[in-house]
Amino acid sequence: ATPEHQLSEPRILAIARSSGLDVARLRRDMAAPEIAAKIAANIDLAHKIGITGTPGVIILGPDARTDRLLAGAVPYAALESEIRRARGAQAMVGRSAPLLPPER
C-alpha cells in the first residue's frame, strides 16, 4: 500500500480501543518478530498467486486448472456464479438452498 493508504499506528490503536480489543496485546503483537514473519510470508504468498490487495477470493475447483482468483470487490451474484461454476453446473441442478448467506 502506498503511504497515503496506510493507517498510522495511533489510528490503528484508536480503532482497536473503540472496538474493545486488548490494546496492550495488540502493541505486543505489532512488535513481535514472529508476527512480522507470518505477515511477510502471507504477503509473499499473496504476490506469488496474484493477490495485490483486499479483498481477494480464491475459489478452488476440482483441480488446479479450474481454480479462480477474484481480485477486488465483486458483486454477490458474480461470486455465487463463480462458486456454481466451480462446483459444476450438473451438481447444482435442482438445488434450492442458497450458496452464500443473504447479503445484509
One Martini backbone bead per residue (centre of mass of N, CA, C, O) as a GRO file, in nm:
protein
  104
    1ALA     BB    1   0.100   0.034   0.017
    2THR     BB    2   0.053   0.346   0.026
    3PRO     BB    3   0.097   0.591   0.250
    4GLU     BB    4  -0.200   0.714   0.208
    5HIS     BB    5  -0.323   0.403   0.278
    6GLN     BB    6  -0.209   0.407   0.554
    7LEU     BB    7  -0.214   0.341   0.882
    8SER     BB    8  -0.167   0.465   1.171
    9GLU     BB    9  -0.093   0.374   1.480
   10PRO     BB   10  -0.294   0.556   1.634
   11ARG     BB   11  -0.539   0.465   1.461
   12ILE     BB   12  -0.528   0.166   1.522
   13LEU     BB   13  -0.557   0.194   1.833
   14ALA     BB   14  -0.828   0.344   1.827
   15ILE     BB   15  -0.987   0.120   1.689
   16ALA     BB   16  -0.929  -0.098   1.895
   17ARG     BB   17  -1.047   0.045   2.140
   18SER     BB   18  -1.340   0.091   2.013
   19SER     BB   19  -1.361  -0.244   1.978
   20GLY     BB   20  -1.236  -0.387   2.252
   21LEU     BB   21  -0.948  -0.436   2.245
   22ASP     BB   22  -0.629  -0.544   2.333
   23VAL     BB   23  -0.390  -0.308   2.323
   24ALA     BB   24  -0.145  -0.435   2.457
   25ARG     BB   25  -0.137  -0.684   2.275
   26LEU     BB   26  -0.118  -0.540   2.009
   27ARG     BB   27   0.154  -0.407   2.064
   28ARG     BB   28   0.309  -0.671   2.096
   29ASP     BB   29   0.236  -0.793   1.819
   30MET     BB   30   0.355  -0.556   1.647
   31ALA     BB   31   0.660  -0.628   1.774
   32ALA     BB   32   0.665  -0.919   1.679
   33PRO     BB   33   0.861  -1.117   1.482
   34GLU     BB   34   0.663  -1.359   1.427
   35ILE     BB   35   0.440  -1.183   1.307
   36ALA     BB   36   0.602  -1.049   1.082
   37ALA     BB   37   0.671  -1.318   0.939
   38LYS     BB   38   0.381  -1.403   0.872
   39ILE     BB   39   0.307  -1.155   0.707
   40ALA     BB   40   0.533  -1.180   0.496
   41ALA     BB   41   0.445  -1.461   0.393
   42ASN     BB   42   0.160  -1.375   0.301
   43ILE     BB   43   0.248  -1.159   0.101
   44ASP     BB   44   0.419  -1.341  -0.077
   45LEU     BB   45   0.196  -1.537  -0.156
   46ALA     BB   46   0.003  -1.334  -0.279
   47HIS     BB   47   0.194  -1.241  -0.506
   48LYS     BB   48   0.236  -1.523  -0.640
   49ILE     BB   49  -0.100  -1.544  -0.695
   50GLY     BB   50  -0.207  -1.222  -0.751
   51ILE     BB   51  -0.235  -1.068  -0.483
   52THR     BB   52  -0.263  -0.695  -0.420
   53GLY     BB   53  -0.531  -0.704  -0.240
   54THR     BB   54  -0.836  -0.597  -0.100
   55PRO     BB   55  -1.007  -0.825  -0.185
   56GLY     BB   56  -0.946  -1.190  -0.197
   57VAL     BB   57  -1.061  -1.468  -0.395
   58ILE     BB   58  -1.055  -1.824  -0.370
   59ILE     BB   59  -1.163  -2.068  -0.605
   60LEU     BB   60  -1.198  -2.406  -0.582
   61GLY     BB   61  -1.164  -2.658  -0.781
   62PRO     BB   62  -1.114  -2.984  -0.875
   63ASP     BB   63  -0.866  -2.829  -1.005
   64ALA     BB   64  -0.613  -2.613  -1.083
   65ARG     BB   65  -0.744  -2.527  -1.364
   66THR     BB   66  -1.022  -2.414  -1.195
   67ASP     BB   67  -0.910  -2.205  -1.050
   68ARG     BB   68  -1.003  -1.884  -0.884
   69LEU     BB   69  -0.939  -1.533  -0.905
   70LEU     BB   70  -1.077  -1.264  -0.706
   71ALA     BB   71  -1.027  -0.931  -0.751
   72GLY     BB   72  -1.180  -0.769  -0.541
   73ALA     BB   73  -1.479  -0.647  -0.557
   74VAL     BB   74  -1.778  -0.842  -0.579
   75PRO     BB   75  -2.060  -0.937  -0.667
   76TYR     BB   76  -2.269  -1.165  -0.548
   77ALA     BB   77  -2.349  -1.297  -0.820
   78ALA     BB   78  -2.057  -1.353  -0.912
   79LEU     BB   79  -1.975  -1.534  -0.680
   80GLU     BB   80  -2.197  -1.744  -0.716
   81SER     BB   81  -2.122  -1.819  -1.007
   82GLU     BB   82  -1.835  -1.925  -0.944
   83ILE     BB   83  -1.926  -2.148  -0.754
   84ARG     BB   84  -2.099  -2.298  -0.953
   85ARG     BB   85  -1.878  -2.352  -1.157
   86ALA     BB   86  -1.692  -2.514  -0.965
   87ARG     BB   87  -1.913  -2.737  -0.897
   88GLY     BB   88  -2.103  -2.761  -1.125
   89ALA     BB   89  -2.390  -2.764  -1.300
   90GLN     BB   90  -2.502  -3.050  -1.242
   91ALA     BB   91  -2.491  -3.030  -0.922
   92MET     BB   92  -2.713  -2.776  -0.921
   93VAL     BB   93  -2.952  -2.918  -0.997
   94GLY     BB   94  -3.227  -2.841  -0.785
   95ARG     BB   95  -3.114  -2.630  -0.606
   96SER     BB   96  -3.242  -2.423  -0.327
   97ALA     BB   97  -3.006  -2.345  -0.176
   98PRO     BB   98  -2.796  -2.124  -0.087
   99LEU     BB   99  -2.449  -2.058  -0.113
  100LEU     BB  100  -2.500  -1.792   0.042
  101PRO     BB  101  -2.550  -1.564   0.244
  102PRO     BB  102  -2.727  -1.309   0.286
  103GLU     BB  103  -2.738  -0.996   0.241
  104ARG     BB  104  -2.704  -0.689   0.453
   0.00000   0.00000   0.00000
